[in-house]
Amino acid sequence: MSDTNPGGLAKGLTPADLGKRNLSRNNLLFGLMQRMGLVEKVGSGIIRMKNAMQEWDLTEPIFDINDNWFTIIFNRSTKKWVVIIKNISPKKKDFSKLLSNINH
């Protein structure tokens, strides 16, 4: 699975900075979203993602970065996973049945 965003990294960031520094691409929009409570844990996404993948014994994602785009690639696991969802709300119970056994 991959996700591509146009525009590359924000000006001033390098691939080595991923998970260590954060810069917003649009300070005005970022400030507005932060004041509205739509931004949380600023700059922690890559670290949280890598930690979660390590916890589930998955390989780290691959980053493909240039001036025109930023792509993150997740490799499919060859392991069979049983997903356990704790504290499921009533609305999510039907969905949890679909996740009970996933083959990759």
SULDA-V640412 format. One line per field, one symbol per residue. burial: # if it has 24 or more other C-alpha atoms within 12 Angstrom, else .. Layout:
# SULDA-V640412
burial: ???
This chain:
# SULDA-V640412
burial: ........##....#..#...#.......................#..............#.#.#....#.#................................
